[in-house]
Amino acid sequence: MIQINIDVMLAKQKMSVTELANRVGITLANLSILKNGRAKAIKLETLDKICAALDCQPGDILTFLPESEESE
């Protein structure tokens, strides 16, 4: 399972979800779906824009959790 850590990076940058959505050029609804882990996919272009807006690397946003850790 891939965990999305956008909340962590937003807090580090002291940025709101609305500001990030505006900077990336996606709707607040779509960013919320991604942020809450309900997205099934993410375009590399979108990931690139998120990383640029948050001044981070993809690994700062995406974390792999082995199946054994998912149930914890």
N, C-alpha and C positions, 0 to 999 in steps of 0.2 A: 504494500500500500504506500502511496506517496502522500505525505502530509504537506499542506500548504501553510507557510509561516508568514504570511503577509502582515498579520497583526503585529508580530514582533518587530518587523522592519518599519512599519508605520510608527510604532511607539519610539523606536530609536531615532527616526527622522522628525518626530513630532509633527506628523502629517495626518490629515484626516482622510477617511476613505473617499469622501467627495473630491478632495483635492487630487488624490491619486487618480481617480477615475477621469477627471478632467485632463490631467497631464498625459495620461495614457491614451485617451480618446475612446474609452469604452463606457458603456452605461453603468450607472451605479448598481443596477440590478445584476448585470453580468459580473461585475467585480465582486459583489456580495456572494454570488454563487461560487465563484472561484475561492474567495476568502474562507467561506464556510465548508470547503471541501466537498461540495456537491457537483463540481465540474467533472466531466468525463475526459476532457482534453483541454489543452491550451496551445494556441498557435505560438510558434517560436517568435514571431514578430511581436506578439503581445507580451511574451516573457521578456524580450529584449527591451521593450518600452518600459515595463515595470522596473526592470533592473536599472535602467537609465534614470528613471524618476526617483528611485529609492537609493541610488548610488551604491548598488550591491551586486553580488554575483548570484547566478541561478541557485547555487548551493546554499545561499543564505535564505532562500525562499522555499526551496523544495527539499524535503527530507524523506528518505526511504525508510519505512518501518517494516521489518520482516513480519510475516504472518503471526508468529508467536507473540509479538509485542502489540499487535492490533487489539487483542482481547483484553489487555491489561487496563 
